[in-house]
Amino acid sequence: MIDKNTLRENLTKCMARVIFTKTDGSTREMNCTLMEDYVPKQSEPVVRHLPRAENDEVLAVWDLDNSGWRSFRLDSINTIEYIGVNRV
């Protein structure tokens, strides 16, 4: 299984095509990143009523094709292909 911190660091430098198995068993291909130029900046702080615990098995990323936050389990990743200008 890939290290979450390594993947997060790589995605702050480039984009990636991640193919993973969803919890329903289907396969999903997602182009994603954590690069500041692509992730929207929040104009207003998000108010949460309950603190959300960090899950070391899940990574939230910006889905470039659907323009929204998505997440996947690290143990469900089949392949990762880094793409973009700043290759890792």
HTML snippet that shows the backbone in 3Dmol.js (N, CA, C, O; Angstrom):
<script src="https://3Dmol.org/build/3Dmol-min.js"></script>
<div id="view" style="width:600px;height:400px;position:relative"></div>
<script>
const pdb = `
ATOM      1  N   MET A   1       0.850  -1.179   0.000  1.00  0.00           N
ATOM      2  CA  MET A   1       0.000   0.000   0.000  1.00  0.00           C
ATOM      3  C   MET A   1       0.896   1.243   0.000  1.00  0.00           C
ATOM      4  O   MET A   1       1.918   1.282   0.686  1.00  0.00           O
ATOM      5  N   ILE A   2       0.511   2.225  -0.755  1.00  0.00           N
ATOM      6  CA  ILE A   2       1.280   3.460  -0.857  1.00  0.00           C
ATOM      7  C   ILE A   2       1.130   4.273   0.438  1.00  0.00           C
ATOM      8  O   ILE A   2       0.080   4.255   1.081  1.00  0.00           O
ATOM      9  N   ASP A   3       2.179   4.967   0.794  1.00  0.00           N
ATOM     10  CA  ASP A   3       2.187   5.808   1.972  1.00  0.00           C
ATOM     11  C   ASP A   3       1.355   7.070   1.711  1.00  0.00           C
ATOM     12  O   ASP A   3       1.548   7.741   0.697  1.00  0.00           O
ATOM     13  N   LYS A   4       0.443   7.390   2.612  1.00  0.00           N
ATOM     14  CA  LYS A   4      -0.462   8.524   2.448  1.00  0.00           C
ATOM     15  C   LYS A   4       0.305   9.839   2.359  1.00  0.00           C
ATOM     16  O   LYS A   4      -0.013  10.683   1.520  1.00  0.00           O
ATOM     17  N   ASN A   5       1.302  10.023   3.205  1.00  0.00           N
ATOM     18  CA  ASN A   5       2.068  11.277   3.190  1.00  0.00           C
ATOM     19  C   ASN A   5       2.838  11.453   1.890  1.00  0.00           C
ATOM     20  O   ASN A   5       2.930  12.565   1.369  1.00  0.00           O
ATOM     21  N   THR A   6       3.387  10.372   1.364  1.00  0.00           N
ATOM     22  CA  THR A   6       4.114  10.433   0.097  1.00  0.00           C
ATOM     23  C   THR A   6       3.170  10.787  -1.041  1.00  0.00           C
ATOM     24  O   THR A   6       3.491  11.635  -1.873  1.00  0.00           O
ATOM     25  N   LEU A   7       2.014  10.148  -1.082  1.00  0.00           N
ATOM     26  CA  LEU A   7       1.036  10.437  -2.128  1.00  0.00           C
ATOM     27  C   LEU A   7       0.545  11.876  -2.030  1.00  0.00           C
ATOM     28  O   LEU A   7       0.433  12.567  -3.043  1.00  0.00           O
ATOM     29  N   ARG A   8       0.254  12.323  -0.826  1.00  0.00           N
ATOM     30  CA  ARG A   8      -0.206  13.703  -0.629  1.00  0.00           C
ATOM     31  C   ARG A   8       0.862  14.688  -1.102  1.00  0.00           C
ATOM     32  O   ARG A   8       0.546  15.664  -1.783  1.00  0.00           O
ATOM     33  N   GLU A   9       2.110  14.442  -0.749  1.00  0.00           N
ATOM     34  CA  GLU A   9       3.211  15.324  -1.167  1.00  0.00           C
ATOM     35  C   GLU A   9       3.349  15.339  -2.685  1.00  0.00           C
ATOM     36  O   GLU A   9       3.511  16.404  -3.281  1.00  0.00           O
ATOM     37  N   ASN A  10       3.287  14.178  -3.309  1.00  0.00           N
ATOM     38  CA  ASN A  10       3.385  14.100  -4.773  1.00  0.00           C
ATOM     39  C   ASN A  10       2.250  14.869  -5.446  1.00  0.00           C
ATOM     40  O   ASN A  10       2.473  15.555  -6.444  1.00  0.00           O
ATOM     41  N   LEU A  11       1.045  14.762  -4.911  1.00  0.00           N
ATOM     42  CA  LEU A  11      -0.104  15.430  -5.524  1.00  0.00           C
ATOM     43  C   LEU A  11      -0.093  16.937  -5.318  1.00  0.00           C
ATOM     44  O   LEU A  11      -0.832  17.645  -6.002  1.00  0.00           O
ATOM     45  N   THR A  12       0.716  17.450  -4.403  1.00  0.00           N
ATOM     46  CA  THR A  12       0.865  18.902  -4.277  1.00  0.00           C
ATOM     47  C   THR A  12       1.812  19.444  -5.348  1.00  0.00           C
ATOM     48  O   THR A  12       1.897  20.656  -5.545  1.00  0.00           O
ATOM     49  N   LYS A  13       2.527  18.543  -6.044  1.00  0.00           N
ATOM     50  CA  LYS A  13       3.490  18.942  -7.074  1.00  0.00           C
ATOM     51  C   LYS A  13       3.023  18.636  -8.491  1.00  0.00           C
ATOM     52  O   LYS A  13       3.528  19.227  -9.445  1.00  0.00           O
ATOM     53  N   CYS A  14       2.066  17.722  -8.646  1.00  0.00           N
ATOM     54  CA  CYS A  14       1.616  17.330  -9.980  1.00  0.00           C
ATOM     55  C   CYS A  14       0.211  16.754  -9.925  1.00  0.00           C
ATOM     56  O   CYS A  14      -0.406  16.665  -8.863  1.00  0.00           O
ATOM     57  N   MET A  15      -0.274  16.370 -11.087  1.00  0.00           N
ATOM     58  CA  MET A  15      -1.567  15.705 -11.201  1.00  0.00           C
ATOM     59  C   MET A  15      -1.314  14.214 -11.319  1.00  0.00           C
ATOM     60  O   MET A  15      -0.194  13.781 -11.590  1.00  0.00           O
ATOM     61  N   ALA A  16      -2.363  13.435 -11.114  1.00  0.00           N
ATOM     62  CA  ALA A  16      -2.225  11.990 -11.252  1.00  0.00           C
ATOM     63  C   ALA A  16      -3.517  11.394 -11.780  1.00  0.00           C
ATOM     64  O   ALA A  16      -4.609  11.909 -11.541  1.00  0.00           O
ATOM     65  N   ARG A  17      -3.362  10.303 -12.499  1.00  0.00           N
ATOM     66  CA  ARG A  17      -4.502   9.481 -12.904  1.00  0.00           C
ATOM     67  C   ARG A  17      -4.470   8.275 -11.972  1.00  0.00           C
ATOM     68  O   ARG A  17      -3.548   7.460 -12.016  1.00  0.00           O
ATOM     69  N   VAL A  18      -5.489   8.178 -11.131  1.00  0.00           N
ATOM     70  CA  VAL A  18      -5.562   7.101 -10.146  1.00  0.00           C
ATOM     71  C   VAL A  18      -6.682   6.162 -10.550  1.00  0.00           C
ATOM     72  O   VAL A  18      -7.809   6.594 -10.792  1.00  0.00           O
ATOM     73  N   ILE A  19      -6.373   4.890 -10.622  1.00  0.00           N
ATOM     74  CA  ILE A  19      -7.388   3.877 -10.884  1.00  0.00           C
ATOM     75  C   ILE A  19      -7.524   3.073  -9.595  1.00  0.00           C
ATOM     76  O   ILE A  19      -6.549   2.532  -9.074  1.00  0.00           O
ATOM     77  N   PHE A  20      -8.754   3.008  -9.093  1.00  0.00           N
ATOM     78  CA  PHE A  20      -8.977   2.318  -7.830  1.00  0.00           C
ATOM     79  C   PHE A  20     -10.303   1.567  -7.871  1.00  0.00           C
ATOM     80  O   PHE A  20     -11.135   1.795  -8.749  1.00  0.00           O
ATOM     81  N   THR A  21     -10.483   0.677  -6.915  1.00  0.00           N
ATOM     82  CA  THR A  21     -11.710  -0.095  -6.799  1.00  0.00           C
ATOM     83  C   THR A  21     -12.594   0.576  -5.753  1.00  0.00           C
ATOM     84  O   THR A  21     -12.195   0.749  -4.601  1.00  0.00           O
ATOM     85  N   LYS A  22     -13.801   0.952  -6.173  1.00  0.00           N
ATOM     86  CA  LYS A  22     -14.747   1.589  -5.263  1.00  0.00           C
ATOM     87  C   LYS A  22     -15.293   0.550  -4.279  1.00  0.00           C
ATOM     88  O   LYS A  22     -15.143  -0.655  -4.483  1.00  0.00           O
ATOM     89  N   THR A  23     -15.921   1.032  -3.226  1.00  0.00           N
ATOM     90  CA  THR A  23     -16.445   0.115  -2.209  1.00  0.00           C
ATOM     91  C   THR A  23     -17.533  -0.806  -2.749  1.00  0.00           C
ATOM     92  O   THR A  23     -17.781  -1.870  -2.182  1.00  0.00           O
ATOM     93  N   ASP A  24     -18.195  -0.399  -3.861  1.00  0.00           N
ATOM     94  CA  ASP A  24     -19.217  -1.273  -4.461  1.00  0.00           C
ATOM     95  C   ASP A  24     -18.614  -2.313  -5.404  1.00  0.00           C
ATOM     96  O   ASP A  24     -19.339  -3.111  -5.999  1.00  0.00           O
ATOM     97  N   GLY A  25     -17.262  -2.302  -5.541  1.00  0.00           N
ATOM     98  CA  GLY A  25     -16.573  -3.282  -6.372  1.00  0.00           C
ATOM     99  C   GLY A  25     -16.277  -2.811  -7.784  1.00  0.00           C
ATOM    100  O   GLY A  25     -15.525  -3.470  -8.502  1.00  0.00           O
ATOM    101  N   SER A  26     -16.849  -1.686  -8.200  1.00  0.00           N
ATOM    102  CA  SER A  26     -16.584  -1.183  -9.545  1.00  0.00           C
ATOM    103  C   SER A  26     -15.238  -0.446  -9.573  1.00  0.00           C
ATOM    104  O   SER A  26     -14.723  -0.016  -8.541  1.00  0.00           O
ATOM    105  N   THR A  27     -14.694  -0.318 -10.766  1.00  0.00           N
ATOM    106  CA  THR A  27     -13.410   0.360 -10.945  1.00  0.00           C
ATOM    107  C   THR A  27     -13.660   1.802 -11.347  1.00  0.00           C
ATOM    108  O   THR A  27     -14.554   2.088 -12.144  1.00  0.00           O
ATOM    109  N   ARG A  28     -12.873   2.701 -10.798  1.00  0.00           N
ATOM    110  CA  ARG A  28     -13.022   4.138 -11.078  1.00  0.00           C
ATOM    111  C   ARG A  28     -11.671   4.696 -11.475  1.00  0.00           C
ATOM    112  O   ARG A  28     -10.656   4.392 -10.849  1.00  0.00           O
ATOM    113  N   GLU A  29     -11.661   5.514 -12.515  1.00  0.00           N
ATOM    114  CA  GLU A  29     -10.466   6.232 -12.953  1.00  0.00           C
ATOM    115  C   GLU A  29     -10.696   7.710 -12.658  1.00  0.00           C
ATOM    116  O   GLU A  29     -11.719   8.274 -13.045  1.00  0.00           O
ATOM    117  N   MET A  30      -9.746   8.331 -11.973  1.00  0.00           N
ATOM    118  CA  MET A  30      -9.907   9.723 -11.596  1.00  0.00           C
ATOM    119  C   MET A  30      -8.616  10.492 -11.845  1.00  0.00           C
ATOM    120  O   MET A  30      -7.533  10.048 -11.465  1.00  0.00           O
ATOM    121  N   ASN A  31      -8.744  11.651 -12.489  1.00  0.00           N
ATOM    122  CA  ASN A  31      -7.634  12.586 -12.640  1.00  0.00           C
ATOM    123  C   ASN A  31      -7.744  13.558 -11.474  1.00  0.00           C
ATOM    124  O   ASN A  31      -8.760  14.234 -11.309  1.00  0.00           O
ATOM    125  N   CYS A  32      -6.693  13.623 -10.670  1.00  0.00           N
ATOM    126  CA  CYS A  32      -6.794  14.408  -9.446  1.00  0.00           C
ATOM    127  C   CYS A  32      -5.484  15.112  -9.116  1.00  0.00           C
ATOM    128  O   CYS A  32      -4.442  14.840  -9.711  1.00  0.00           O
ATOM    129  N   THR A  33      -5.567  16.024  -8.149  1.00  0.00           N
ATOM    130  CA  THR A  33      -4.395  16.769  -7.704  1.00  0.00           C
ATOM    131  C   THR A  33      -4.676  17.391  -6.351  1.00  0.00           C
ATOM    132  O   THR A  33      -5.806  17.383  -5.862  1.00  0.00           O
ATOM    133  N   LEU A  34      -3.616  17.931  -5.757  1.00  0.00           N
ATOM    134  CA  LEU A  34      -3.704  18.787  -4.582  1.00  0.00           C
ATOM    135  C   LEU A  34      -2.901  20.062  -4.809  1.00  0.00           C
ATOM    136  O   LEU A  34      -2.583  20.785  -3.864  1.00  0.00           O
ATOM    137  N   MET A  35      -2.574  20.332  -6.078  1.00  0.00           N
ATOM    138  CA  MET A  35      -1.807  21.532  -6.430  1.00  0.00           C
ATOM    139  C   MET A  35      -2.647  22.783  -6.150  1.00  0.00           C
ATOM    140  O   MET A  35      -3.835  22.831  -6.467  1.00  0.00           O
ATOM    141  N   GLU A  36      -2.011  23.785  -5.554  1.00  0.00           N
ATOM    142  CA  GLU A  36      -2.714  25.014  -5.178  1.00  0.00           C
ATOM    143  C   GLU A  36      -3.378  25.710  -6.359  1.00  0.00           C
ATOM    144  O   GLU A  36      -4.426  26.334  -6.189  1.00  0.00           O
ATOM    145  N   ASP A  37      -2.796  25.619  -7.551  1.00  0.00           N
ATOM    146  CA  ASP A  37      -3.361  26.289  -8.722  1.00  0.00           C
ATOM    147  C   ASP A  37      -4.704  25.695  -9.160  1.00  0.00           C
ATOM    148  O   ASP A  37      -5.469  26.352  -9.866  1.00  0.00           O
ATOM    149  N   TYR A  38      -4.991  24.468  -8.747  1.00  0.00           N
ATOM    150  CA  TYR A  38      -6.210  23.790  -9.176  1.00  0.00           C
ATOM    151  C   TYR A  38      -7.261  23.683  -8.073  1.00  0.00           C
ATOM    152  O   TYR A  38      -8.460  23.677  -8.353  1.00  0.00           O
ATOM    153  N   VAL A  39      -6.817  23.598  -6.839  1.00  0.00           N
ATOM    154  CA  VAL A  39      -7.736  23.455  -5.715  1.00  0.00           C
ATOM    155  C   VAL A  39      -8.339  24.822  -5.398  1.00  0.00           C
ATOM    156  O   VAL A  39      -7.600  25.790  -5.214  1.00  0.00           O
ATOM    157  N   PRO A  40      -9.668  24.919  -5.332  1.00  0.00           N
ATOM    158  CA  PRO A  40     -10.284  26.226  -5.078  1.00  0.00           C
ATOM    159  C   PRO A  40      -9.984  26.715  -3.663  1.00  0.00           C
ATOM    160  O   PRO A  40      -9.897  25.938  -2.712  1.00  0.00           O
ATOM    161  N   LYS A  41      -9.834  28.006  -3.568  1.00  0.00           N
ATOM    162  CA  LYS A  41      -9.631  28.620  -2.267  1.00  0.00           C
ATOM    163  C   LYS A  41     -10.997  28.939  -1.677  1.00  0.00           C
ATOM    164  O   LYS A  41     -11.882  29.427  -2.380  1.00  0.00           O
ATOM    165  N   GLN A  42     -11.166  28.670  -0.411  1.00  0.00           N
ATOM    166  CA  GLN A  42     -12.447  28.930   0.228  1.00  0.00           C
ATOM    167  C   GLN A  42     -12.525  30.385   0.643  1.00  0.00           C
ATOM    168  O   GLN A  42     -11.625  30.905   1.303  1.00  0.00           O
ATOM    169  N   SER A  43     -13.601  31.031   0.255  1.00  0.00           N
ATOM    170  CA  SER A  43     -13.782  32.425   0.620  1.00  0.00           C
ATOM    171  C   SER A  43     -14.370  32.558   2.028  1.00  0.00           C
ATOM    172  O   SER A  43     -14.142  33.556   2.712  1.00  0.00           O
ATOM    173  N   GLU A  44     -15.116  31.557   2.445  1.00  0.00           N
ATOM    174  CA  GLU A  44     -15.688  31.557   3.785  1.00  0.00           C
ATOM    175  C   GLU A  44     -15.267  30.284   4.494  1.00  0.00           C
ATOM    176  O   GLU A  44     -15.184  29.227   3.870  1.00  0.00           O
ATOM    177  N   PRO A  45     -15.001  30.371   5.788  1.00  0.00           N
ATOM    178  CA  PRO A  45     -14.612  29.154   6.513  1.00  0.00           C
ATOM    179  C   PRO A  45     -15.770  28.171   6.578  1.00  0.00           C
ATOM    180  O   PRO A  45     -16.933  28.562   6.677  1.00  0.00           O
ATOM    181  N   VAL A  46     -15.436  26.900   6.521  1.00  0.00           N
ATOM    182  CA  VAL A  46     -16.440  25.849   6.629  1.00  0.00           C
ATOM    183  C   VAL A  46     -16.725  25.625   8.105  1.00  0.00           C
ATOM    184  O   VAL A  46     -15.809  25.436   8.906  1.00  0.00           O
ATOM    185  N   VAL A  47     -17.997  25.649   8.452  1.00  0.00           N
ATOM    186  CA  VAL A  47     -18.387  25.420   9.839  1.00  0.00           C
ATOM    187  C   VAL A  47     -18.830  23.975   9.970  1.00  0.00           C
ATOM    188  O   VAL A  47     -19.746  23.525   9.283  1.00  0.00           O
ATOM    189  N   ARG A  48     -18.177  23.271  10.844  1.00  0.00           N
ATOM    190  CA  ARG A  48     -18.548  21.879  11.098  1.00  0.00           C
ATOM    191  C   ARG A  48     -19.015  21.783  12.538  1.00  0.00           C
ATOM    192  O   ARG A  48     -18.413  22.363  13.441  1.00  0.00           O
ATOM    193  N   HIS A  49     -20.068  21.063  12.734  1.00  0.00           N
ATOM    194  CA  HIS A  49     -20.624  20.928  14.072  1.00  0.00           C
ATOM    195  C   HIS A  49     -19.863  19.896  14.889  1.00  0.00           C
ATOM    196  O   HIS A  49     -19.745  20.031  16.107  1.00  0.00           O
ATOM    197  N   LEU A  50     -19.355  18.884  14.238  1.00  0.00           N
ATOM    198  CA  LEU A  50     -18.577  17.858  14.928  1.00  0.00           C
ATOM    199  C   LEU A  50     -17.202  17.776  14.298  1.00  0.00           C
ATOM    200  O   LEU A  50     -17.085  17.784  13.072  1.00  0.00           O
ATOM    201  N   PRO A  51     -16.163  17.698  15.103  1.00  0.00           N
ATOM    202  CA  PRO A  51     -14.833  17.557  14.513  1.00  0.00           C
ATOM    203  C   PRO A  51     -14.726  16.223  13.777  1.00  0.00           C
ATOM    204  O   PRO A  51     -15.223  15.196  14.239  1.00  0.00           O
ATOM    205  N   ARG A  52     -14.079  16.265  12.642  1.00  0.00           N
ATOM    206  CA  ARG A  52     -13.932  15.064  11.821  1.00  0.00           C
ATOM    207  C   ARG A  52     -12.552  14.477  12.069  1.00  0.00           C
ATOM    208  O   ARG A  52     -11.545  15.168  11.914  1.00  0.00           O
ATOM    209  N   ALA A  53     -12.501  13.220  12.448  1.00  0.00           N
ATOM    210  CA  ALA A  53     -11.236  12.548  12.728  1.00  0.00           C
ATOM    211  C   ALA A  53     -10.503  12.256  11.429  1.00  0.00           C
ATOM    212  O   ALA A  53     -11.122  11.916  10.421  1.00  0.00           O
ATOM    213  N   GLU A  54      -9.201  12.387  11.455  1.00  0.00           N
ATOM    214  CA  GLU A  54      -8.362  12.064  10.297  1.00  0.00           C
ATOM    215  C   GLU A  54      -8.345  10.553  10.120  1.00  0.00           C
ATOM    216  O   GLU A  54      -8.106   9.813  11.075  1.00  0.00           O
ATOM    217  N   ASN A  55      -8.597  10.099   8.905  1.00  0.00           N
ATOM    218  CA  ASN A  55      -8.563   8.674   8.591  1.00  0.00           C
ATOM    219  C   ASN A  55      -7.304   8.399   7.783  1.00  0.00           C
ATOM    220  O   ASN A  55      -7.178   8.870   6.653  1.00  0.00           O
ATOM    221  N   ASP A  56      -6.375   7.642   8.350  1.00  0.00           N
ATOM    222  CA  ASP A  56      -5.101   7.362   7.691  1.00  0.00           C
ATOM    223  C   ASP A  56      -5.243   6.467   6.471  1.00  0.00           C
ATOM    224  O   ASP A  56      -4.290   6.318   5.705  1.00  0.00           O
ATOM    225  N   GLU A  57      -6.412   5.868   6.274  1.00  0.00           N
ATOM    226  CA  GLU A  57      -6.617   4.940   5.165  1.00  0.00           C
ATOM    227  C   GLU A  57      -7.294   5.590   3.966  1.00  0.00           C
ATOM    228  O   GLU A  57      -7.472   4.947   2.932  1.00  0.00           O
ATOM    229  N   VAL A  58      -7.678   6.875   4.096  1.00  0.00           N
ATOM    230  CA  VAL A  58      -8.424   7.575   3.050  1.00  0.00           C
ATOM    231  C   VAL A  58      -7.724   8.894   2.733  1.00  0.00           C
ATOM    232  O   VAL A  58      -7.225   9.575   3.630  1.00  0.00           O
ATOM    233  N   LEU A  59      -7.692   9.250   1.434  1.00  0.00           N
ATOM    234  CA  LEU A  59      -7.115  10.523   1.021  1.00  0.00           C
ATOM    235  C   LEU A  59      -8.155  11.301   0.221  1.00  0.00           C
ATOM    236  O   LEU A  59      -8.744  10.774  -0.724  1.00  0.00           O
ATOM    237  N   ALA A  60      -8.376  12.555   0.604  1.00  0.00           N
ATOM    238  CA  ALA A  60      -9.262  13.448  -0.139  1.00  0.00           C
ATOM    239  C   ALA A  60      -8.421  14.220  -1.151  1.00  0.00           C
ATOM    240  O   ALA A  60      -7.354  14.738  -0.823  1.00  0.00           O
ATOM    241  N   VAL A  61      -8.920  14.287  -2.389  1.00  0.00           N
ATOM    242  CA  VAL A  61      -8.208  14.954  -3.485  1.00  0.00           C
ATOM    243  C   VAL A  61      -9.199  15.778  -4.293  1.00  0.00           C
ATOM    244  O   VAL A  61     -10.412  15.604  -4.172  1.00  0.00           O
ATOM    245  N   TRP A  62      -8.669  16.679  -5.120  1.00  0.00           N
ATOM    246  CA  TRP A  62      -9.504  17.472  -6.016  1.00  0.00           C
ATOM    247  C   TRP A  62      -9.651  16.721  -7.326  1.00  0.00           C
ATOM    248  O   TRP A  62      -8.656  16.478  -8.010  1.00  0.00           O
ATOM    249  N   ASP A  63     -10.873  16.348  -7.692  1.00  0.00           N
ATOM    250  CA  ASP A  63     -11.177  15.645  -8.936  1.00  0.00           C
ATOM    251  C   ASP A  63     -11.188  16.670 -10.064  1.00  0.00           C
ATOM    252  O   ASP A  63     -12.066  17.533 -10.104  1.00  0.00           O
ATOM    253  N   LEU A  64     -10.241  16.588 -10.967  1.00  0.00           N
ATOM    254  CA  LEU A  64     -10.099  17.571 -12.044  1.00  0.00           C
ATOM    255  C   LEU A  64     -11.219  17.485 -13.071  1.00  0.00           C
ATOM    256  O   LEU A  64     -11.577  18.500 -13.669  1.00  0.00           O
ATOM    257  N   ASP A  65     -11.776  16.313 -13.290  1.00  0.00           N
ATOM    258  CA  ASP A  65     -12.820  16.140 -14.297  1.00  0.00           C
ATOM    259  C   ASP A  65     -14.201  16.571 -13.789  1.00  0.00           C
ATOM    260  O   ASP A  65     -15.027  17.054 -14.563  1.00  0.00           O
ATOM    261  N   ASN A  66     -14.443  16.397 -12.504  1.00  0.00           N
ATOM    262  CA  ASN A  66     -15.750  16.724 -11.935  1.00  0.00           C
ATOM    263  C   ASN A  66     -15.731  17.973 -11.059  1.00  0.00           C
ATOM    264  O   ASN A  66     -16.752  18.348 -10.483  1.00  0.00           O
ATOM    265  N   SER A  67     -14.569  18.616 -10.960  1.00  0.00           N
ATOM    266  CA  SER A  67     -14.416  19.859 -10.181  1.00  0.00           C
ATOM    267  C   SER A  67     -15.027  19.758  -8.795  1.00  0.00           C
ATOM    268  O   SER A  67     -15.889  20.553  -8.417  1.00  0.00           O
ATOM    269  N   GLY A  68     -14.571  18.780  -8.053  1.00  0.00           N
ATOM    270  CA  GLY A  68     -15.072  18.613  -6.690  1.00  0.00           C
ATOM    271  C   GLY A  68     -14.143  17.736  -5.871  1.00  0.00           C
ATOM    272  O   GLY A  68     -13.276  17.047  -6.410  1.00  0.00           O
ATOM    273  N   TRP A  69     -14.338  17.773  -4.567  1.00  0.00           N
ATOM    274  CA  TRP A  69     -13.552  16.940  -3.668  1.00  0.00           C
ATOM    275  C   TRP A  69     -14.066  15.510  -3.713  1.00  0.00           C
ATOM    276  O   TRP A  69     -15.272  15.273  -3.636  1.00  0.00           O
ATOM    277  N   ARG A  70     -13.157  14.570  -3.837  1.00  0.00           N
ATOM    278  CA  ARG A  70     -13.465  13.143  -3.808  1.00  0.00           C
ATOM    279  C   ARG A  70     -12.415  12.475  -2.933  1.00  0.00           C
ATOM    280  O   ARG A  70     -11.365  13.054  -2.657  1.00  0.00           O
ATOM    281  N   SER A  71     -12.701  11.275  -2.505  1.00  0.00           N
ATOM    282  CA  SER A  71     -11.728  10.544  -1.698  1.00  0.00           C
ATOM    283  C   SER A  71     -11.721   9.083  -2.099  1.00  0.00           C
ATOM    284  O   SER A  71     -12.670   8.578  -2.698  1.00  0.00           O
ATOM    285  N   PHE A  72     -10.637   8.420  -1.761  1.00  0.00           N
ATOM    286  CA  PHE A  72     -10.522   6.992  -2.020  1.00  0.00           C
ATOM    287  C   PHE A  72      -9.665   6.365  -0.930  1.00  0.00           C
ATOM    288  O   PHE A  72      -8.842   7.022  -0.292  1.00  0.00           O
ATOM    289  N   ARG A  73      -9.888   5.084  -0.744  1.00  0.00           N
ATOM    290  CA  ARG A  73      -9.100   4.328   0.230  1.00  0.00           C
ATOM    291  C   ARG A  73      -7.746   3.989  -0.401  1.00  0.00           C
ATOM    292  O   ARG A  73      -7.673   3.592  -1.564  1.00  0.00           O
ATOM    293  N   LEU A  74      -6.700   4.148   0.366  1.00  0.00           N
ATOM    294  CA  LEU A  74      -5.359   3.877  -0.152  1.00  0.00           C
ATOM    295  C   LEU A  74      -5.175   2.412  -0.525  1.00  0.00           C
ATOM    296  O   LEU A  74      -4.460   2.105  -1.478  1.00  0.00           O
ATOM    297  N   ASP A  75      -5.810   1.506   0.211  1.00  0.00           N
ATOM    298  CA  ASP A  75      -5.664   0.080  -0.093  1.00  0.00           C
ATOM    299  C   ASP A  75      -6.486  -0.349  -1.307  1.00  0.00           C
ATOM    300  O   ASP A  75      -6.416  -1.507  -1.722  1.00  0.00           O
ATOM    301  N   SER A  76      -7.272   0.578  -1.886  1.00  0.00           N
ATOM    302  CA  SER A  76      -8.073   0.246  -3.066  1.00  0.00           C
ATOM    303  C   SER A  76      -7.397   0.683  -4.367  1.00  0.00           C
ATOM    304  O   SER A  76      -7.927   0.430  -5.449  1.00  0.00           O
ATOM    305  N   ILE A  77      -6.233   1.336  -4.276  1.00  0.00           N
ATOM    306  CA  ILE A  77      -5.546   1.845  -5.466  1.00  0.00           C
ATOM    307  C   ILE A  77      -4.981   0.688  -6.277  1.00  0.00           C
ATOM    308  O   ILE A  77      -4.275  -0.173  -5.753  1.00  0.00           O
ATOM    309  N   ASN A  78      -5.309   0.684  -7.577  1.00  0.00           N
ATOM    310  CA  ASN A  78      -4.755  -0.311  -8.497  1.00  0.00           C
ATOM    311  C   ASN A  78      -3.507   0.244  -9.172  1.00  0.00           C
ATOM    312  O   ASN A  78      -2.475  -0.426  -9.207  1.00  0.00           O
ATOM    313  N   THR A  79      -3.590   1.465  -9.711  1.00  0.00           N
ATOM    314  CA  THR A  79      -2.440   2.100 -10.357  1.00  0.00           C
ATOM    315  C   THR A  79      -2.490   3.610 -10.154  1.00  0.00           C
ATOM    316  O   THR A  79      -3.554   4.205  -9.987  1.00  0.00           O
ATOM    317  N   ILE A  80      -1.296   4.209 -10.175  1.00  0.00           N
ATOM    318  CA  ILE A  80      -1.164   5.658 -10.137  1.00  0.00           C
ATOM    319  C   ILE A  80      -0.200   6.034 -11.244  1.00  0.00           C
ATOM    320  O   ILE A  80       0.902   5.493 -11.341  1.00  0.00           O
ATOM    321  N   GLU A  81      -0.636   6.981 -12.088  1.00  0.00           N
ATOM    322  CA  GLU A  81       0.234   7.515 -13.136  1.00  0.00           C
ATOM    323  C   GLU A  81       0.310   9.019 -12.924  1.00  0.00           C
ATOM    324  O   GLU A  81      -0.687   9.728 -13.057  1.00  0.00           O
ATOM    325  N   TYR A  82       1.504   9.497 -12.594  1.00  0.00           N
ATOM    326  CA  TYR A  82       1.688  10.934 -12.381  1.00  0.00           C
ATOM    327  C   TYR A  82       1.767  11.628 -13.728  1.00  0.00           C
ATOM    328  O   TYR A  82       2.482  11.183 -14.626  1.00  0.00           O
ATOM    329  N   ILE A  83       1.024  12.730 -13.865  1.00  0.00           N
ATOM    330  CA  ILE A  83       0.959  13.465 -15.116  1.00  0.00           C
ATOM    331  C   ILE A  83       1.142  14.959 -14.828  1.00  0.00           C
ATOM    332  O   ILE A  83       0.998  15.392 -13.685  1.00  0.00           O
ATOM    333  N   GLY A  84       1.449  15.723 -15.833  1.00  0.00           N
ATOM    334  CA  GLY A  84       1.564  17.157 -15.647  1.00  0.00           C
ATOM    335  C   GLY A  84       2.987  17.650 -15.782  1.00  0.00           C
ATOM    336  O   GLY A  84       3.909  16.885 -16.064  1.00  0.00           O
ATOM    337  N   VAL A  85       3.142  18.911 -15.578  1.00  0.00           N
ATOM    338  CA  VAL A  85       4.427  19.577 -15.797  1.00  0.00           C
ATOM    339  C   VAL A  85       5.481  19.158 -14.785  1.00  0.00           C
ATOM    340  O   VAL A  85       6.621  18.875 -15.156  1.00  0.00           O
ATOM    341  N   ASN A  86       5.113  19.117 -13.523  1.00  0.00           N
ATOM    342  CA  ASN A  86       6.081  18.822 -12.466  1.00  0.00           C
ATOM    343  C   ASN A  86       6.041  17.354 -12.101  1.00  0.00           C
ATOM    344  O   ASN A  86       5.518  16.985 -11.050  1.00  0.00           O
ATOM    345  N   ARG A  87       6.583  16.528 -12.950  1.00  0.00           N
ATOM    346  CA  ARG A  87       6.552  15.089 -12.709  1.00  0.00           C
ATOM    347  C   ARG A  87       7.331  14.727 -11.460  1.00  0.00           C
ATOM    348  O   ARG A  87       8.349  15.337 -11.131  1.00  0.00           O
ATOM    349  N   VAL A  88       6.813  13.701 -10.766  1.00  0.00           N
ATOM    350  CA  VAL A  88       7.442  13.218  -9.536  1.00  0.00           C
ATOM    351  C   VAL A  88       8.354  12.060  -9.860  1.00  0.00           C
ATOM    352  O   VAL A  88       8.985  11.502  -8.962  1.00  0.00           O
TER     353      VAL A  88
END
`;
const viewer = $3Dmol.createViewer("view");
viewer.addModel(pdb, "pdb");
viewer.setStyle({}, {cartoon: {color: "spectrum"}});
viewer.zoomTo();
viewer.render();
</script>
